[in-house]
Amino acid sequence: MYPEAQQAGEALAGKSRIRRALDLISTLISASHSIRTFAVKWQLIRNKLEELLSSLSAVENCDDYSGENSQLFAAVNAISGTLESCLGLASRCADLSYGGKLQTQSDLDIVSAKLDGHIKNLAEIYARGLLSQGYAIVVSKPGLSASRDDMKFYISDLLSRLKIGCKEMKKQALIAFNEVIQEDDRYVKVAIEIDNFVGVLVNFLDFHEDDIIQEEASKAVSVIAGFQAYRGVLIRIGIIGPLIRAVESGSDLSREYATRCLQKVTENSDNAWSVSAQGGVTVLLKMCSNSDCRGELVALACGVLRNLVGVEEIKRFMVEEGAIPRFIKLVRLKDEVTQICAIEFLQCVASGDESTRQMVIREGGVGALVNVLDPKSLFSSKTREVALRGIMNLCSSSASFVTVLLSYGFVDHVLYFLRYGEGSIQEVALKAAFWLCGTSEESKKAMGDAGVMPELVRFLDSESYEVREMAAETLSSLVVVPGNRKRFVQNDQNVVLLLQMLDPQEARFGNKKLLLSILLPLTSCNTARKKIVNSGYLNHIEKLAEADVSDAKKIVRKLSTSRFKNILSGIWHS
């Protein structure tokens, strides 16, 4: 017989044996559902039969075994022998004709153990790559209007390649899978429904023989984790451990995708303990200290750790491991994404925890954030916005923290962004000014000394209602301080603008009470009273007083000194 004919005969015989084994497995699975005795053990056996069915199905249509056919045929023969024995056992359990219970339980355990051995043996054979690229029948990717059956057939073919293909075929199958799930997310649902597909992907996270295979597997599970409905599937398969190992020792790209996946699955705090228990916190903290790591990778690690700080015990562990000085160091870096993530982490770790908040400040966290605001620095507006918010959150609990903040020149930075900032950074600076006014008298004096009030007056004419209200409330708080009142009235335009806005016909500034709350303290100053009376807009206050607006009436009464009696009407006597 010619070698080609002999090889063809062996392949045909091999396929026949595999087909026979598959038929036996299907028969056993079906029969096991009707067995009522030893139900738990049969359930366990059925699960293993289903795994074996999936594993053998992958190789049924293989036309070449690349020298591994003899091992595969021997494995199939051994599997068939176990299946025949299991079929007889199933028959006896179904019609209750078995002997003693203890003996039958022992027989079931033996079958179960043998099935485990067969599954492991097949996995080892497949790992060597039975199917090579040259002998593979390539299944074309379905079109955009493909039916669900076509999609399932395509994904099942990819699964076969992942299981039994050579290294190059595994790589190409993973690349193809990533292409289709990014083009059409229906393929993700199909892959989830195909038995063991996701499990195979997760196994490749520990594949260190080829970086691309590990990278593509990491990419795939990261995409799947983007669907909240499927994260539970990944967790049940046991993805946390492989992800942490990929983060620790994978290629840069594998680490990035694995960390992205960890960030998504840890959005559910129930998974935090699993990450911690498998050493993930230590690995991520180490990544944040590694100067060789790319900024984006460090930022992703920050994101995962930020998800974990909600668990008090894990947060304590992070603090004890030196997380705070590490993240303050990250704030000083030039990478925007890393900086922002580090600032947000520091806010989270200090939230509701006074001792940790004090540690952040003691370690120089506030100083680092104030440095971000320095106009001479090259930090982005986005980073500065986050830094401003971070400062407010960290220093809000104590007047002593605010004193430290003022010593860093914080007010000067707020003034700079009120005066020269663009858009959103200007609004955040306004919120910072408003916040400072509520912290202490010292802050109010510092803001008056720095020259913040003229900038706030400009905001009274803003297009934004929220900005106008905040500026007015901040000014109202500042002019309570005597020194600030004197500064305010030194500029004629400050008083005139307030009076113009009090025009009852001027609807733009709807909250006249806020404007009056700024004017009322000013009337204790002779200079301010003169400017109000001589402004030409006194009638605006009078009309509001006639409308029974309380603060307007108070202002009119304060202006009714002997010096101004001949100028004012008798409204205050009403």
MIDREN-944091 format. One record per atom (N, C-alpha, C, O): residue in one letter; x, y, z. Coordinates in steps of 0.05 Angstrom, whole numbers, plus 5000, padded with zeros to 4 digits. Example, Ala and Ser with C-alpha at 12.3 -4.5 7.8 and 13.67 -1.06 7.14 Angstrom:
<recs>
A526448865156A524649105156A526449345156A528549345169S525749555142S527349795143S525850015157S526850235161
</recs>
This chain:
<recs>
M501749765000M500050005000M501850255000M503850265014Y501050454983Y502650704982Y502350855009Y500250835022P504451005016P504351155042P501951345044P500751375065E501351465020E499051655021E496451515027E494751605042A496151275014A493751125019A493551025047A491451015060Q495950935057Q495950845085Q495251065105Q493751025124Q496351315099Q495751535116Q492751605115Q491551675135A491651585091A488751645088A487051445103A485051515115G487951195101G486450985116G486551025146G484550985159E488851105156E489151145184E487351385193E486151375214A487351595176A485751825183A482751755184A481251835202L481951585164L479151495163L478451335188L476251365200A480251155195A479750985218A479651155244A478051105262G481451355245G481451535268G478851685271G477751705293K477851785248K475351935249K473051755258K471251845273S473151505249S471051315257S471051265287S468951255300R473451235298R473651195327R472651435343R471251415363I473351675333I472551915347I469451945345I468152015365R468351885321R465451895318R464051705337R462051775349R465151465340R464051265358R464151375387R462151345402A466351485395A466651595422A464651825427A463351845448L464251995407L462352215410L459552115413L457952225428D458851905398D456151795400D455751675428D453551705439L457751535438L457551425465L457151645486L455551615504I458651855483I458352085502I455552195501I454352245522S454552245477S451852355474S449752175487S447852265500T450051915482T448251715493T448251725524T446251715537L450651735535L451051735564L449851995576L448551975597I450352225564I449252475574I446152465575I444952535595S445052355553S442152335552S441052145573S439152205587A442451915576A441551715596A441851805624A440151745641S443851965630S444352055657S442152225669S441752235693H440652365651H438452535661H436152375673H434652485689S435952125665S433751965676S434451805701S432751665712I437051815709I437951665732I437251815758I437952045760R435851685776R435051815801R436751745825R436751895845T438251525823T440051455845T442851575842T443751625819F444051635864F446751755864F446752005846F448552045830A444752175849A444252405831A446652595831A447452695809V447852645854V450052845855V452452735839V453752885824K453052475843K455352365829K454852355798K456752405783W452452305790W451852305762W451852585750W452552625727Q451152775766Q451353055756Q454253125751Q454853255731L455953045769L458853095766L459952955741L461453065725I459152705738I459952545714I458952685688I460352705668R456452765689R455252895665R456753145657R457253205634N457553305677N459153545671N461753475657N462553615639K463053265666K465553175654K465153065626K466753095608L462852925622L462252825596L461753045576L462553035553E460453255585E459953485568E462553625560E462953715538E464453645579E467053765573E468553585554E469953685536L468453325558L469753145540L468553155512L469953135492L465853185510L464553205484L465553455469L466153435445S465753675483S466753925471S469653885462S470353985440S471153755478S474053725471S474453535447S476053595430L472953315446L473253135424L472053245398L473053185376S469853395401S468553505377S470553685361S470353705337A472353815376A474154005363A476053865344A477053995325V476553605348V478553465331V477253275311V478653155295E474553255311E473253065294E473853105264E474352915249N473853355256N474153415227N477053485219N477553595198C478853425237C481653475231C482753285210C482453035213D483953385188D484853215167D487853135170D488852965156D489153265189D491953205193D492553225223D491653415236Y494053035233Y494753045262Y497653095267Y498553075289S499153175246S501953265249S503553075267S505053165284G503352825262G504952635276G503852555303G505052385317E501752675312E500552625338E498252425337E497052355357N497752325311N495352155308N495451895325N493351815336S497751775328S497851525343S497151575373S495751415385Q498151805383Q497451865411Q494551925414Q493251855434L493452075395L490652145396L488851895394L486951865409F489551715375F487951475371F488051305397F486051185404A490451285409A490651135434A488951255456A487651115471A488951525457A487251665477A484351615472A482751565491V483551615446V480651575439V479851285447V477651235457N481651095441N481050815449N480650785479N478850645488A482350915494A482150905524A479551035533A478150945551I478851265520I476351405526I473951215521I472151195537S473951085498S471750915490S471450685510S469250615517G473650575520G473550365540G472250465566G470550325577T472950705575T471650815599T468750865594T467050825612L468050965570L465251025564L463550765563L461250775573E464650555552E463150295552E462550205581E460350115587S464550235598S464250155626S462150335640S460550235655C462250595633C460350785645C457550735635C455650765650L457250645610L454650595599L453250355614L450950365620G454850145620G453849925635G453050005663G450949915673L454650175675L454050275702L451450445702L449850425721A451150605681A448750765679A446250595676A444150655688S446550385661S444250205657S443350075683S441050045689R445349985700R444749855725R443550055745R441749985760C444550305744C443450515763C440550595754C438950645772A440050595729A437450675719A435250475727A433050555735D435850215724D433850015731D434249885759D433049685766L436050025774L436449945802L437449655805L436749525825S438949555786S439949285787S442849265796S444149055793Y443849485807Y446649485817Y446749325843Y444749255855G449349265851G449649105875G449549285900G447649435903G451549275916G451649435940G452049735934G453349805914K451049905951K451250195947K454150285949K455050455933L455550175968L458350265972L460050195947L461750355939Q459649955936Q461149865913Q460450045889Q462250125874T457850105886T457050275863T458150555865T459050675845Q458150665890Q459250925894Q462250925887Q463251115875S463650705894S466450685888S466850665858S468750795847D465150515844D465350495815D464850765801D466250835782L462950925811L462351185800L464751375804L465451535786D466051355827D468451525833D470751455814D472151625805I470951195808I473151105790I472651205762I474551305749V470151195753V469451295726V469951595725V471151695705S469151735746S469552025747S472552095745S473252285731A474151955760A477052005759A478251945732A479952085722K477251725719K478351655693K477551875672K479251945655L475151985674L474352195656L476152445660L476852575640D476752505685D478652725691D481352675676D482452855664G482252435678G484852365665G484752395635G486552495623H482452315623H482152335594H482152625585H483352705565I480652795601I480453075594I483253205595I484053365577K484753145616K487453255619K489353155597K490953305586N489152895590N490752785569N490252915542N492152975528L487752955536L487053085511L488153365510L489153465490A487853505533A488853785534A491853795528A492853975515E493353595539E496253595535E496853535505E498753645494I495353355493I495753285465I495153535447I496653595429Y492953655454Y492053895438Y494054125440Y494554275421A495254145464A497054365469A499454365450A500754565445R500054125440R502354095422R501554175393R503254195376G498954225389G498054325363G497754105342G499554055326L495453965342L495053755322L494653865294L495553755275L493154085293L492354195267L494254415259L494554615274S495454385236S497254595226S495754775206S493754695195Q496955005201Q495655195183Q495255085155Q493255135142G497254925146G497154825119G494854625114G493954605091Y493854495135Y491754295131Y489054395140Y487054245139A488954645150A486354735160A484454825138A485254945119I481954755142I479854865125I478955125137I477755125159V479455345123V478755605134V475855665131V474855675108V474455715153V471655795152V471556095149V472756245165S470156195129S469956475123S468356625145S466456515155K469156865151K467657025170K464957095158K464757185135P462857055174P460157115164P459857415158P461257575169G457957475139G457457755132G455857895154G455157775174L455358145150L453958315170L451158215176L450058255198S449858095155S447058005159S446957705166S444857575162A449157595176A449257305182A447257225202A446557375220S446256975200S444456865219S445956785245S448356775245R444456745266R445656665291R447056395288R449256345300D445956215272D447155955268D449855975254D451855845261D450056165234D452556205220D454656315239D456956235239M453756505256M455656615275M456656405295M459056395302K454856235304K455556035323K457455835310K459355735323F457055765285F458755575271F461555695269F463555555273Y461755955263Y464356085260Y465856095286Y468256035287I464456165308I465756175334I466655895343I468655865356S464955695337S465655415344S468155325330S469855185341D468455415304D470855345289D473255485302D475455365303L472955735310L475155865324L475955725349L478355695356L473955625363L474455475388L476155225382L477955155397S475455085360S476954845353S479854915348S481654765356R480355135334R483055215328R484555295353R486955245356L483155425372L484355495397L485155255413L487255245427K483555045411K484054795426K486254625414K488054535428I486054575387I487754365375I489654475354I491354335344G489454735348G491154845328G494054885337G494554895361C495854915318C498654975325C498755265336C496755405336K501055345344K501355615356K500355835338K499056015346E501155805312E500356015293E497356025289E496156235286M496055785289M493155785286M491755895310M489756035307K492755835334K491655955358K491756265356K489756405362K494056355348K494456645345K492456765326K491156965332Q492156645302Q490356755282Q487456735291Q485856905284A486756525305A484056495315A483356715335A481156825335L485256775353L484756995372L484557265359L482857425366I486257315339I486057565324I483357585310I482157795310A482457365298A479957365284A477657415303A475757555297F477757295327F475657325347F475557625356F473357735358N477857745361N477858025369N476758205347N475458405353E477258135322E476158295300E473158285300E471858495297V471958045302V469058025300V467558145324V465458255321I468758115348I467258225371I467458535372I465758665385Q469358645359Q469458935357Q467759045335Q466759275336E467258885315E465458965293E462558925300E460859085292D461958715315D459158645321D459058505349D460058285352D457958645368D457958535395D456158295399D456058185421R454558225378R452957975380R454757735383R453957535395Y457157755372Y459057525374Y459957475403Y460557245410V459957685419V460657645447V458657465461V459357285476K456057525456K453957355468K454057065458K453656885474V454657035432V454956765421V457256615435V456956385442A459456755438A461856635450A461256555479A462156345488I459756715493I459056655521I457456405523I457756245541E455656365503E453856135503E455155875495E454155665501I457355895481I458755645472I460455535495I462155675506D459955295501D461155165525D464255185524D465455095504N465355295545N468255295549N469755495532N472255505534F468455655515F469955835498F471356045516F473756085513V469956165534V471156375551V473256245569V475356375575G472856005578G474855865594G477455825580G479555855591V477255765554V479755735537V481156005535V483656015537L479656225532L480856495531L482356555556L484656655556V481056495579V482356545605V484856385608V486756485620N484856135599N487255975601N489656095586N491956065595F489056235564F491256355548F492456595562F494556695554L491256695584L492456915598L495056825611L496856985617D495356565616D497856455627D499656335606D501556185612F499156405581F500756295558F503156465555F502956695545H505556365562H507956525561H509856455538H511956565535E508956265521E510656185498E510556375475E512356385458D508456545474D508156735452D506656985463D504356965471D508057205462D506857455472D504257525459D502357625471I504157485432I501757575417I499357415426I497157525428I499657155431I497356995440I496357095467I493957125471Q498157155485Q497357255511Q496057535508Q494057595522E497157695491E496057965487E493257955475E491458105484E492857785455E490257765442E488157655461E485857735461A488957465478A487157355498A486357565518A484057585526S488357725527S487857935546S485958145534S484158245548K486358205509K484658395495K481858295494K479958445498A481458035488A478857915485A477257925511A474958005512V478557845533V477157835559V476558125568V474558165582S478258315561S477758595568S475258695554S473658835565V474958615528V472558695513V470058565526V467958705529I470158315532I467958175544I467258305571I464858335578A469258375587A468758505613A467358775610A466258885629G467458895585G466159145580G463159115581G461759315583F462158875580F459258815581F458658725610F459458515619Q457258895625Q456758845653Q455358575657Q455858445677A453658505638A452158255641A453858005641A453057795651Y456358025629Y458057795626Y460357785646Y461857595646R460557985663R462757985682R462557765702R464557645710G460157695709G459657465727G460657205716G461757035731V460457175689V461456935676V464456915680V465556705687L465857135675L468757145678L469657085707L471556935711I468157195726I468857145754I468456855761I470156735775R466256735752R465756455758R467856265746R468456055758I468856335723I470956175710I473556195726I475256015724G473856415741G476256445757G478356625743G480756555742I477456845732I479257015716I481157185733I483257265723I480557235758I482057425774I485057345776I486857505771G485557095784G488357005786G489957025761G492157145761P488956925738P490356955713P490857245705P492957315694L488857415711L489257705704L491557825720L493157965710I491657755746I493757865763I496457765754I498457915754R496657515746R499157405736R499957545710R502357595705A498057595693A498657735668A499558025673A501358125660V498358155693V499158425701V502058425712V503558605707E502658215726E505358195739E507558135720E509758245722S507057945701S509357845685S508857845655S510557745640G506657945646G506057945617G507558165602G509058325614S507258165576S508358385560S506958645567S504858635580D507958875558D506659125563D503759135554D501959225569L503259025530L500559025520L498758845535L496358905541S499758605543S498158425559S497458545586S495258525595R499458685598R498958805624R496859025621R495159055639E496959175599E494959385596E492159275594E490359365608Y491759075576Y489058965573Y488158825599Y485858845606A489958675612A489258535636A488458735658A486558685673T489858955660T489259155680T486559295674T484959355692R486059345648R483459455640R481259265648R479159355658C481659005644C479658805652C479258805682C476958795691L481358825697L481158835726L479659085735L478059075754Q480159305722Q478759545729Q475759515725Q474159615741K474959385704K472159345698K470859155718K468659215728V472158935724V470858735742V470858825771V469258735787T472659015778T472759105806T470859345810T470759455832E469459425790E467359625794E465259515813E463859665827N465059245813N463359115833N465159055857N466958885855S464659185879S466359155903S466458875914S468258805929D464558705906D464558425915D466958275906D467858075918N468158375884N470558235872N473158335884N475258225878A472958545901A475358665913A476958465929A479458445927W475558305945W476958115963W478457905947W480657825955S477357825924S478657625908S481357735897S483357595896V481357995889V483758115879V485858125902V488158065898S484958215925S486758235948S487857965957S490257935962A486057765958A486857495967A488957365949A490557205959Q489057445924Q490957325905Q493357505899Q494757475879G493757695918G496157865916G495958095897G498058215890G493558155887G493358355867G494058635876G495158795861V493358705901V493958975912V496959025911V497859245903T498458835921T501458865921T502558905893T504259065888V501558745874V502458755846V501859035835V503559155821L499459135840L498659395829L500159625841L500959815828L500659615868L502159815881L505059825870L506260035867K506159585865K508859565854K508959695827K510859825820M506859645811M506759765784M506760075786M508060205770C505360175806C505260475809C507860585817C508260825814S509760425827S512360525836S514460465815S516760555818N513760325794N515660245773N516060465753N514260525737S518360585753S518960805735S519060715706S518960885688D519360455701D519460355673D516660315661D516460285637C514560325678C511860285667C510960535652C511460765660R509560495630R508360715615R506260855632R504960735649G505861115626G503961275641G501161155640G499761155661E500261065617E497560955615E497160715632E495060665644L499260545633L499160305649L498960365679L497360245694V500560565688V500460655716V497660765722V496560715744A496560925703A493961035707A491760825710A489960845727L492060605695L490060385697L490360255724L488360175736A492860215733A493260085760A492060265781A490760165800C492360525778C491160715798C488060675798C486860685819G486960645774G484060605772G483060365786G480960365799V484560145784V483759895798V483959935828V482159865843L486160055837L486460105866L484360295877L483460265900R483560485861R481460665869R478860515873R477260575891N478360315856N475960145860N476059985886N473959915897L478459925895L478759745918L478759885945L478259765965V479260155945V479460295971V476860305986V476760366010G474660235972G472060235986G471860026008G470160036025V473559826006V473659616026V475659696048V478059716042E474659746072E476359876093E478859716098E481059836101E478759446100E481059286107E483159306084E485559316090I482259316059I484159336037I485359616037I487759646031K483759826043K484860096044K487060106066K489160226061R486559986089R488559986111R491159856101R493359956107F490859636087F493159496077F494759676057F497259686059M493359816040M494659996021M496260206035M498560266029V494960326055V496260546071V498760436084V500860566084E498560196097E500860076110E503160016091E505460016099E502359956066E504359886046E505560126033E507160106014G504860366042G506160616032G504760736008G506160865992A502260686005A500860785981A500861085979A501061195957I500561226002I500261516001I502761655990I502461815972P505161606001P507461735988P507861655959P508861815943R507161415952R507461325924R505661495906R506561585885F503261535915F501361685898F501861985898F501362115878I502962085919I503762375919I506062405899I506162615886K507762215898K509962225878K508862225850K509862365832L506762065845L505562055819L504262325811L504262395788V503262475831V502062735826V504162925814V503463095798R506562885821R508763065812R509762995784R511363135773L508862765773L509662695746L508462875725L506763035731K509462855700K508463025679K506262895662K505063035645D505662645667D503662505651D500862575661D500262525685E499262695644E496562795653E494762575664E493662615686V494562355650V492662145658V493562025685V491861985702T496161985688T497161875713T496662075736T495761995758Q497162325731Q496762535752Q493862535761Q493262525785I492062545742I489162555749I488262315765I486862335785C489162075756C488461835771C489661835799C488361735818A492061935802A493361935828A491862135847A491462075870I491062365836I489562555853I486862445861I486062475884E485562305843E482962195849E483261965870E481561935887F485461815868F485961605887F486361725915F485161625935L487961935917L488462065943L485862165956L485562145980Q484162275939Q481562365949Q479962135960Q478762145982C479861915945C478361675953C479361555979C477861485997V482061535981V483161396004V482861566029V482761466051A482661836026A482362016049A479462066056A478862186077S477661996039S474862056043S473761926068S473861686071G472662096086G471361996110G473361876130G472461736149D475961926127D477961806144D479862026152D481762096138E479462146176E481062376184E483962316187E485662476181S484562076198S487462016202S488961986176S491162076173T487561866156T488861846129T489062116116T491062166102R487062276120R487062546109R489462706120R490962846105Q489962676146Q492162816159Q494862706148Q496762856145M494862446142M497362326132M497962436104M500262496097V495862466087V496262576060V497462856062V499262926047I496363016080I497363296083I500163296095I501863446086R500563126115R503263106128R505463016109R507663106110E504662846090E506662736071E507062926048E508662876030G505763156048G506163356027G504163346004G504663455982G501963216008G499963185987G498763445978G498463495954V498063615997V496863875990V498964055976V498264185956G501364045985G503464205972G503864115943G504264275925A503663845938A503963745911A501663835893A502063905870L499263845905L496963935889L497064235883L496364325861V497964395903V498264685898V500364735876V500064925860N502464575876N504564605855N503364565827N504264685808V501464385825V500064345799V498764595789V498564645765L497864765808L496465015801L498365245793L497465445782D500965205798D502865425792D502665495762D503165325745P501965745755P501765825727P504365785711P504265765687K506565785725K509165745711K509565455703K511265395687S508065275715S508364995708S506964925682S505565095671L507464685672L506464605646L504064415647L503564265628F502764405670F500564215674F498164305658F497764545653S496564115650S494164175633S491964295650S491964265674S490064425636S487764545650S486164325664S485064365686K485864095651K484363875662K485563775689K484163735708T488263755689T489663665713T489263875735T488863805759R489364125728R488964335748R486164345759R485764385783E484164295742E481464275752E481264055774E480064095795V482363815767V482163595786V483763655811V482863585833A485963795809A487563875832A486064065850A486064035874L484664265838L483064455853L480864305869L480464355893R479564125856R477363965870R478663795892R477463765913G480963675886G482263515906G483063675930G482763575953I484063915926I484764085949I482364145966I482464135991M480064215953M477664275969M476764035985M475964056008N476863795973N475963555987N477863486010N476863416032L480463516006L482363436027L482463636050L482863546073C481963896045C482364096066C479664186078C479764376094S477564066071S474964176079S474264116108S472464236120S475663926121S474763836147S475963986171S475063956193S477964156165S479364286188S480464566180S481564596158A480064756198A481165026193A484165016193A485465176179S485364836208S488364816208S489364726180S491564816172F487864556166F488664476139F488564716121F490264746103V486564886124V486265126108V488565316113V489565446094T489465336137T491765506144T494265406130T495865566119V494665146129V496865026114V496665096085V498565166072L494165076075L493665136046L494365426040L495565476019L493465606056L494065896052L497065946051L497966126037S498465806068S501365846070S502765766044S505065856039Y501465596028Y502665516002Y502065715979Y502865675956G500565935986G499966135965G497566055948G497366135925F495765895960F493465795945F491666025934F490666005911V491266235950V489466455942V490566585916V488966665899D493166615914D494266745890D493666575865D493166695844H493766315868H493166145845H490166155838H489466165814V488466165858V485566195853V485066465838V483566465819L486366675847L486066935834L486966925805L485667035788Y489166795801Y490266775773Y488266645754Y487766745732F487066425763F485166285745F482466425743F481066395723L481766575764L479366745761L479766965740L477967035726R482267065739R482867285722R483567195693R482667315674Y485066975691Y486166905665Y485266625655Y485766545633G483966475673G483166205666G481066195643G479766395638E480965965631E479065925609E476865735618E477365535631G474365805610G472065625613G471865475640G471465605661S472165215639S471665045662S473565095685S472765085708I476165155679I478065195701I477365455716I477765475741Q476165655702Q475365905715Q472965845734Q472865965756E471165675725E468865615742E469665455767E468665505789V471665275764V472565125787V474065315806V473765285831A475465505795A476865705813A474765875828A475165935851L472465935815L470366075829L469165905851L468666015873K468865645846K467865475867K469865455890K469065435914A472465465884A474465465905A474365715921A474665705946A473865945908A473566205923A471166195941A471266275964F468966085931F466466055947F466965875971F466065935993W468365655966W468965465987W470765596009W470265566033L472865736000L474665866019L473166066038L473866086061C471266206027C469766396043C468266266066C467766396087G467666016063G466165876084G467965736104G466965606122T470665766101T472465616118T473265776143T473365666165S474066026140S474966186163S475166476156S475166556133E475266646177E475666936174E478366986161E478667166145E480366826168E483066856157E482966836127E484366986113S481366636117S481166606088S479966846075S480866946054K477866956087K476567186076K478467426074K478467566054K479967476095K481867696096K483967646074K484767836060A484967396071A487067336051A485967386023A487467496006M483467326018M482367365992M481967665986M482467755964G481167816007G480968106003G483668235998G483868405980D485668156013D488368256010D489468195982D490968355970A488867955971A489867875945A488668015922A489768025900G486268135926G484868275904G482868105889G482568135865V481667915903V479667735890V477067875884V475767805864M476268075900M473568185897M472968305870M470768265859P474768465858P474268575832P473668365811P472068405793E475068135813E474567915794E471767795798E470467725779L470967785824L468267675829L466067855818L464067765809V466568115820V464568315809V464168265780V461968285770R466368205765R466068145737R464167915731R462667915712F464267715749F462567475745F459567535750F457867375743L458967755763L456167825768L454667875742L452167865741D456167935721D454967985694D455167745676D454967765651S455767505687S456167265671S453567175657S451367225667E453867035635E451566915622E450366685639E447966625637S452066555655S451166325671S449766415696S450966565712Y447366315701Y445966375726Y447466275750Y447666405770E448566025748E449965905770E452466065777E453066105801V453866165757V456266325762V455566585775V456866665795R453466715766R452666975778R451866935807R452667095824E450366725813E449566665841E451966615859E452066715881M453866455849M456166385866M457866625871M458866665893A458266785850A459867025853A458667215874A459967335891A455967245872A454567425891A454767325919A455167475938E454367065923E454466945950E457266975962E457567025985T459366945945T462066975954T462667255962T463867305983L461767445946L462167735953L460667805978L461767945995S458267705981S456667756005S458067666030S457967796051S459467436028S460967336051S463567496056S464267536079L464867596034L467367736037L466968016050L468568096066V464868156042V464568436052V463668446081V463368666092V463168226093V462668216122V465168316137V464868426159V467468266126V469968336138V470468636133V470468726110P470768806154P471069096151P473169176131P472669356114G475469056132G477669126114G476869086085G477669236067N475368866080N474468806053N472469016043N472369076019R470769106061R468769316053R470169566043R469369676022K472269646057K473769886049K474969846021K474870026004R476069616017R477269555990R475169555968R475569655946F472869445975F470769425955F469869695945F469569735921V469369885963V468170145956V470270335944V469570535933Q472770265946Q474870435934Q474470445903Q475270645891N473370245892N472870245863N469970325858N468070175864D469570565846D466870665842D465170465825D462770435830Q466470335807Q464970165788Q463669925803Q461669825795N464969835825N463869615840N461069675850N459169525846V460769905863V458169985874V456170045851V453869965853V457070185831V455270265808V454070015795V451769995789L455769815790L454869575777L452769425793L450769325782L453169415819L451169285837L448569435835L446469305833L448669695836L446169855835L444769835808L442269825807Q446269815787Q444969785760Q443469515759Q441369505747M444669315770M443369045770M440969025787M439368845784L440569225805L438269215823L435769335809L433569345821D436069425785D433769535770D431569325768D432069105758P429269375779P427069185779P426269095751P425168875747Q426969255731Q426269185703Q428469005691Q428068885670E430768975705E432968815695E432568525706E432968465729A431668355687A430968075695A433367895695A433167665705R435567975683R437767795680R438867695707R439367455710F439067885726F439867785753F437367765770F436467965782G436167535770G433567495782G433667515812G431667595825N435867435825N436067425854N437067695865N439467715871K435267885867K436068155877K436968135907K438568305916K435867945921K436567925950K439467875954K440667985973L440767725936L443667675939L445267935935L447167985949L444368095915L445768355910L445368535934L447268675942L442968535945L442468705969L444068615992L444968776009S444568345994S446168246017S449068336015S450568336035I449968415990I452668525987I452668825995I454468916009L450568965987L450369255992L449869316021L450969506032L448269146035L447469206062L449869256081L449969446096P451869076081P454169126098P455769376090P457069496107L455669446064L457169676055L456069936067L457570136070T453469946073T452270196083T453270276111T452570486120S454870106123S456070186149S458470366144S459670466163C459170396119C461570556111C460570816099C459070816080N461471046110N460671316100N461171346070N459571446055T463571256061T464271276033T462271126015T461571225994A461570896024A459670736008A456870866007A455570865986R456070976030R453371116030R453371346010R451471395996K455571496010K455671725992K455571635963K454071745947K456971425957K457071325929K454371215921K453571245898I452871095939I450270995933I448371225927I446871225907V448371425944V446571655941V447171815915V445371905902N449771835909N450571995886N450771835860N451471955839S450171585861S450471415837S448471475815S448971415791G446171575823G443971605803G442171365801G440271365785Y442771165817Y441170915816Y439770855842Y438970635847L439571055859L438371015885L435470925883L434370785899N434171025861N431370955857N430970655854N428770555860H432970505846H432670215844H432170085871H430569905875I433670185891I433370085918I430670175929I429270025943E429870425923E427370525933E424970365922E423070305937K425070285897K422870135885K422769855899K420569755904L424969745905L424969485918L423969515947L422569335957A424569735960A423569785986A420569825986A419169726004E419569965965E416669995962E415269725958E413069685966A416769535946A415769265941A416069095966A415568855965D416769225988D416969096014D419268886015D419068686029V421468936000V423768756002V425368836027V426269066029S425668656046S426768716072S429468856072S429769066084D431368736057D434068856057D434169126044D435669306052A432469166024A432269436011A431369646031A432369866032K429369576047K428369756067K430469816088K430770046098K432069616095K434169656115K436269846104K437370016118I436969816078I438969986066I437970276066I439470466072V435370316059V434270586058V434370706086V435070946089R433770556106R433870656134R436670736142R437070946155K438670576133K441370636140K442370886126K444071036136L441170946103L441971186088L440571436099L441271656092S438571396117S436971616127S438271756151S436971796171T440671826149T442071986170T441372276165T440272346144S441972446184S441272736182S442572856157S441673046146R444772736149R446272846127R444872806100R445272956082F443172586099F441872526073F438872566074F437572496054K437672676096K434772696098K433572856076K431372796066N434973066067N433873236047N433973116019N432673216000I435572906017I435872785990I433872555987I432872515965L433472406008L431872166006L428872216009L428072416022S427272045998S424372056002S423671946029S425371866044G421171946036G420271856062G419571566063G417971476080I420671406045I419871116044I420470976070I418870806078W422671046083W423370896107W421470936131W421570786150H419671146128H417671196149H415271016146H413471006164S415070876124S412670726118S412470476136S410470326134
</recs>
